Amino acid sequence: EERRLREKAVMHQQLLNLNEHAADLEELLKDKELQLRTLSRSAAEERRLRERLHAETERAAGLETQRSSLAAKLAEQAAKLAEQVALLQRLQGQEGELTSRVNKQSAEYTDLRSSYQDLDATLRGCEEDRAALTTELNVSRMQTYDLEVRSQKLVECCDSVPMCNLCRMRR
């Protein structure tokens, strides 16, 4: 019987050890599930950031095209201005006329740059106005939808019975 008691004690100790091990495994499982959720969130954030990067890259490409176009115009204006300066140096006898041309080109360059800045400011304003109008349009659409839904309910009410109390009260 003493042997049996020892065997029971050993089995009881093994059972306790197994319970502790199971509790440890459950805690480890919870930790792993938390890590998995964190990794899933990180992956979603990475996908979102990649999409945003792609959109910004496309936007940057568009801006680069615009910048290249403006740079070409500016280079053309700079080339014209340089040509005018060279002509001024060769034809010192006609200095007054050539100085006038150079000043005109410089003024056109300044006007072009000023126009570019004005158009850029106007474009930003238009984009802000467009965003505000889009919001206003969405509100109007929702109000129209609400009115349509309410009027449809009224029509259904009056069509469903010879005349409802509400319709009688309105008349």
Residue frames as qw, qx, qy, qz and C-alpha x, y, z in Angstrom:
[[0.000, 0.886, 0.463, 0.000, 0.00, 0.00, 0.00],
 [0.315, -0.753, 0.131, 0.563, 2.91, 2.34, 0.66],
 [0.376, -0.061, 0.629, 0.678, 4.11, 1.64, -2.84],
 [0.153, 0.655, 0.673, 0.308, 0.72, 2.47, -4.18],
 [0.171, -0.916, -0.228, 0.284, 0.71, 5.73, -2.27],
 [0.366, -0.518, 0.375, 0.676, 4.13, 6.59, -3.69],
 [0.308, 0.251, 0.711, 0.580, 2.93, 5.79, -7.20],
 [0.025, 0.842, 0.535, 0.069, -0.10, 8.01, -6.63],
 [0.281, -0.827, 0.015, 0.487, 2.14, 10.78, -5.34],
 [0.370, -0.232, 0.561, 0.703, 4.40, 10.43, -8.39],
 [0.201, 0.508, 0.715, 0.436, 1.41, 10.42, -10.72],
 [0.106, -0.904, -0.379, 0.170, -0.04, 13.41, -8.90],
 [0.326, -0.659, 0.238, 0.635, 3.28, 15.25, -9.25],
 [0.323, 0.059, 0.681, 0.654, 3.41, 14.35, -12.97],
 [0.088, 0.734, 0.645, 0.193, -0.15, 15.60, -13.37],
 [0.205, -0.884, -0.131, 0.400, 0.78, 18.88, -11.67],
 [0.359, -0.403, 0.469, 0.699, 3.81, 19.18, -13.93],
 [0.255, 0.358, 0.737, 0.514, 1.64, 18.54, -16.99],
 [0.021, -0.873, -0.485, 0.053, -0.87, 21.15, -15.82],
 [0.274, -0.767, 0.123, 0.567, 1.92, 23.69, -15.33],
 [0.344, -0.128, 0.642, 0.673, 3.31, 22.83, -18.76],
 [0.176, 0.616, 0.704, 0.305, -0.17, 23.21, -20.30],
 [0.114, -0.917, -0.262, 0.279, -0.56, 26.60, -18.61],
 [0.330, -0.558, 0.374, 0.664, 2.85, 27.63, -19.92],
 [0.307, 0.181, 0.739, 0.572, 1.87, 26.49, -23.41],
 [0.081, 0.808, 0.580, 0.065, -1.40, 28.43, -23.21],
 [0.205, -0.859, 0.005, 0.469, 0.50, 31.56, -22.16],
 [0.352, -0.294, 0.589, 0.665, 2.96, 30.99, -25.01],
 [0.258, 0.491, 0.746, 0.369, 0.02, 30.57, -27.41],
 [0.017, -0.917, -0.353, 0.185, -1.45, 33.88, -26.24],
 [0.284, -0.687, 0.290, 0.603, 1.91, 35.58, -26.77],
 [0.340, -0.002, 0.726, 0.598, 2.19, 34.10, -30.25],
 [0.180, 0.714, 0.657, 0.163, -1.35, 35.20, -31.12],
 [0.122, -0.911, -0.099, 0.381, -0.50, 38.72, -29.96],
 [0.328, -0.451, 0.523, 0.644, 2.66, 38.65, -32.07],
 [0.322, 0.326, 0.775, 0.436, 0.62, 37.44, -35.05],
 [0.089, 0.881, 0.462, -0.054, -1.90, 40.28, -34.65],
 [0.225, -0.808, 0.169, 0.517, 0.94, 42.77, -34.36],
 [0.357, -0.184, 0.682, 0.611, 2.57, 41.37, -37.50],
 [0.271, 0.592, 0.716, 0.252, -0.75, 41.49, -39.35],
 [0.013, -0.943, -0.227, 0.245, -1.20, 45.13, -38.39],
 [0.310, -0.627, 0.410, 0.585, 2.36, 45.86, -39.43],
 [0.379, 0.127, 0.757, 0.516, 1.82, 44.16, -42.78],
 [0.182, 0.800, 0.566, 0.085, -1.37, 46.14, -43.37],
 [0.149, -0.904, 0.026, 0.399, 0.43, 49.36, -42.48],
 [0.387, -0.359, 0.595, 0.606, 3.26, 48.43, -44.83],
 [0.341, 0.450, 0.731, 0.382, 0.77, 47.78, -47.66],
 [0.043, 0.927, 0.356, -0.110, -0.88, 51.13, -46.98],
 [0.269, -0.775, 0.263, 0.508, 2.47, 52.88, -46.98],
 [0.424, -0.055, 0.701, 0.571, 3.46, 51.17, -50.24],
 [0.258, 0.697, 0.629, 0.229, 0.21, 52.28, -51.86],
 [0.096, -0.953, -0.115, 0.265, 0.78, 55.80, -50.61],
 [0.398, -0.524, 0.479, 0.581, 4.37, 55.70, -51.88],
 [0.418, 0.285, 0.721, 0.473, 3.13, 54.53, -55.27],
 [0.132, 0.879, 0.453, 0.066, 0.60, 57.37, -55.43],
 [0.236, -0.885, 0.121, 0.383, 3.20, 59.90, -54.36],
 [0.484, -0.234, 0.607, 0.585, 5.63, 58.51, -56.95],
 [0.342, 0.564, 0.646, 0.385, 3.04, 58.94, -59.68],
 [0.046, -0.964, -0.238, 0.105, 2.32, 62.45, -58.46],
 [0.402, -0.683, 0.333, 0.511, 6.03, 63.23, -58.39],
 [0.493, 0.115, 0.655, 0.561, 6.37, 61.96, -61.96],
 [0.202, 0.812, 0.499, 0.223, 3.61, 64.32, -63.05],
 [0.219, -0.945, 0.009, 0.243, 5.25, 67.20, -61.26],
 [0.538, -0.381, 0.495, 0.566, 8.60, 66.25, -62.80],
 [0.435, 0.470, 0.605, 0.474, 7.03, 66.44, -66.26],
 [0.011, 0.959, 0.274, 0.073, 5.68, 69.90, -65.49],
 [0.433, -0.780, 0.229, 0.390, 9.03, 70.96, -64.07],
 [0.583, -0.039, 0.567, 0.580, 10.81, 69.68, -67.19],
 [0.306, 0.726, 0.499, 0.360, 8.46, 71.65, -69.40],
 [0.165, -0.983, -0.069, 0.049, 9.02, 74.80, -67.39],
 [0.578, -0.542, 0.379, 0.479, 12.77, 74.15, -67.32],
 [0.549, 0.295, 0.550, 0.557, 12.75, 73.87, -71.11],
 [0.116, 0.905, 0.322, 0.252, 10.89, 77.17, -71.37],
 [0.391, -0.887, 0.125, 0.213, 13.30, 78.75, -68.93],
 [0.648, -0.232, 0.477, 0.547, 16.28, 77.30, -70.82],
 [0.428, 0.597, 0.487, 0.472, 14.83, 78.68, -74.04],
 [0.090, -0.981, -0.136, -0.102, 14.42, 82.08, -72.43],
 [0.566, -0.683, 0.288, 0.361, 17.95, 81.87, -70.99],
 [0.640, 0.111, 0.505, 0.569, 19.31, 80.95, -74.43],
 [0.250, 0.818, 0.358, 0.374, 17.51, 83.90, -75.96],
 [0.321, -0.943, 0.029, 0.078, 18.87, 86.16, -73.25],
 [0.659, -0.412, 0.404, 0.483, 22.43, 84.86, -73.77],
 [0.539, 0.446, 0.483, 0.527, 22.04, 85.41, -77.51],
 [0.028, 0.954, 0.214, 0.210, 21.00, 88.97, -76.84],
 [0.504, -0.793, 0.207, 0.273, 24.02, 89.55, -74.59],
 [0.668, -0.074, 0.484, 0.561, 26.39, 88.19, -77.27],
 [0.355, 0.706, 0.423, 0.445, 24.79, 90.44, -79.84],
 [0.228, -0.971, -0.069, 0.025, 25.25, 93.37, -77.49],
 [0.602, -0.566, 0.351, 0.441, 28.96, 92.65, -77.19],
 [0.580, 0.206, 0.539, 0.574, 29.43, 92.35, -80.98],
 [0.166, 0.676, 0.411, 0.589, 27.43, 95.42, -81.81],
 [0.364, -0.445, -0.394, 0.717, 28.56, 97.98, -79.27],
 [0.025, 0.056, 0.245, 0.968, 27.61, 100.72, -81.70],
 [0.472, -0.375, -0.484, -0.635, 23.96, 99.70, -81.35],
 [0.208, 0.013, -0.801, 0.561, 24.11, 99.42, -77.58],
 [0.368, 0.039, 0.304, -0.878, 20.89, 101.27, -76.84],
 [0.724, 0.093, -0.358, -0.582, 18.76, 99.09, -79.13],
 [0.620, 0.083, -0.776, 0.078, 20.29, 95.86, -77.86],
 [0.024, 0.058, -0.688, 0.723, 19.93, 96.92, -74.23],
 [0.574, 0.031, 0.069, -0.816, 16.25, 97.47, -74.90],
 [0.760, 0.088, -0.562, -0.316, 15.89, 93.92, -76.30],
 [0.416, 0.087, -0.809, 0.405, 17.67, 92.39, -73.33],
 [0.216, -0.025, 0.491, -0.843, 15.45, 94.32, -70.94],
 [0.698, 0.049, -0.199, -0.686, 12.39, 93.14, -72.83],
 [0.699, 0.076, -0.710, -0.040, 13.50, 89.49, -72.60],
 [0.205, 0.069, -0.734, 0.644, 14.22, 89.93, -68.90],
 [0.439, -0.002, 0.246, -0.864, 10.79, 91.48, -68.35],
 [0.767, 0.058, -0.431, -0.472, 9.16, 88.59, -70.24],
 [0.531, 0.083, -0.797, 0.276, 11.08, 86.13, -68.08],
 [0.054, -0.018, 0.592, -0.804, 9.92, 87.96, -64.96],
 [0.611, 0.040, -0.041, -0.790, 6.34, 88.08, -66.27],
 [0.726, 0.074, -0.648, -0.219, 6.49, 84.38, -67.09],
 [0.355, 0.030, -0.792, 0.495, 7.78, 83.56, -63.63],
 [0.264, 0.022, 0.388, -0.883, 5.18, 85.83, -62.02],
 [0.696, 0.052, -0.298, -0.651, 2.44, 84.29, -64.16],
 [0.608, 0.051, -0.790, 0.056, 3.62, 80.83, -63.15],
 [0.127, -0.025, -0.714, 0.688, 3.45, 81.78, -59.46],
 [0.459, 0.061, 0.130, -0.877, 0.01, 83.38, -59.91],
 [0.725, 0.065, -0.513, -0.455, -1.28, 80.30, -61.75],
 [0.455, 0.038, -0.838, 0.298, 0.15, 78.03, -59.08],
 [0.120, 0.063, 0.562, -0.816, -1.64, 80.02, -56.35],
 [0.606, 0.105, -0.130, -0.778, -4.86, 80.02, -58.41],
 [0.643, 0.077, -0.739, -0.185, -4.56, 76.26, -58.91],
 [0.221, -0.032, -0.818, 0.531, -4.22, 75.70, -55.17],
 [0.341, 0.119, 0.311, -0.879, -7.28, 77.90, -54.57],
 [0.665, 0.122, -0.414, -0.609, -9.24, 75.99, -57.21],
 [0.511, 0.029, -0.855, 0.086, -8.31, 72.68, -55.60],
 [0.005, 0.108, 0.686, -0.720, -9.51, 73.95, -52.22],
 [0.503, 0.166, 0.018, -0.848, -12.73, 75.26, -53.81],
 [0.625, 0.107, -0.673, -0.381, -13.22, 71.93, -55.58],
 [0.309, -0.048, -0.882, 0.353, -12.84, 70.04, -52.30],
 [0.210, 0.182, 0.481, -0.832, -15.35, 72.35, -50.60],
 [0.583, 0.198, -0.236, -0.752, -17.80, 72.06, -53.50],
 [0.513, 0.064, -0.846, -0.132, -17.43, 68.27, -53.52],
 [0.095, -0.143, -0.804, 0.569, -18.32, 68.21, -49.84],
 [0.373, 0.249, 0.199, -0.872, -21.26, 70.52, -50.45],
 [0.578, 0.169, -0.561, -0.568, -22.42, 68.35, -53.36],
 [0.368, -0.035, -0.920, 0.133, -22.26, 65.23, -51.20],
 [0.117, 0.227, 0.618, -0.744, -24.37, 66.96, -48.53],
 [0.497, 0.261, -0.115, -0.819, -26.90, 68.03, -51.18],
 [0.519, 0.105, -0.784, -0.323, -27.04, 64.50, -52.54],
 [0.193, -0.142, -0.889, 0.389, -27.71, 63.12, -49.07],
 [0.276, 0.283, 0.370, -0.841, -30.44, 65.71, -48.47],
 [0.545, 0.228, -0.420, -0.689, -32.01, 64.88, -51.85],
 [0.420, 0.011, -0.906, -0.045, -31.87, 61.18, -51.03],
 [0.003, 0.206, 0.752, -0.626, -33.51, 61.81, -47.62],
 [0.427, 0.293, 0.082, -0.852, -36.28, 63.84, -49.27],
 [0.541, 0.169, -0.662, -0.490, -36.83, 61.13, -51.88],
 [0.284, -0.077, -0.931, 0.214, -37.05, 58.48, -49.17],
 [0.157, 0.274, 0.567, -0.761, -39.49, 60.57, -47.12],
 [0.503, 0.290, -0.159, -0.798, -41.67, 61.38, -50.12],
 [0.465, 0.094, -0.835, -0.278, -41.67, 57.72, -51.16],
 [0.097, -0.178, -0.874, 0.442, -42.91, 56.77, -47.68],
 [0.337, 0.321, 0.282, -0.839, -45.71, 59.32, -47.97],
 [0.540, 0.244, -0.494, -0.636, -46.75, 57.97, -51.37],
 [0.363, 0.002, -0.932, 0.003, -46.70, 54.42, -50.08],
 [0.096, 0.215, 0.697, -0.677, -48.81, 55.48, -47.10],
 [0.462, 0.354, 0.088, -0.808, -51.50, 57.11, -49.20],
 [0.526, 0.248, -0.660, -0.475, -51.48, 54.32, -51.78],
 [0.196, 0.048, -0.964, 0.175, -51.89, 51.60, -49.17],
 [0.064, 0.477, 0.765, -0.429, -55.20, 52.76, -47.68],
 [0.211, 0.777, 0.515, 0.293, -58.08, 54.74, -49.13],
 [0.119, 0.782, -0.139, 0.596, -56.88, 57.73, -47.15],
 [0.595, -0.175, -0.584, 0.523, -54.77, 57.76, -44.03],
 [0.310, -0.836, -0.372, 0.257, -55.34, 60.06, -41.08],
 [0.411, -0.438, 0.168, 0.782, -52.26, 62.08, -41.93],
 [0.164, 0.225, 0.572, 0.771, -53.53, 62.76, -45.47],
 [0.179, -0.754, -0.603, -0.189, -56.96, 63.72, -44.11],
 [0.396, -0.744, -0.198, 0.501, -55.34, 66.13, -41.66],
 [0.359, -0.193, 0.341, 0.847, -53.32, 67.74, -44.44],
 [0.002, 0.454, 0.606, 0.654, -56.47, 68.44, -46.47]]
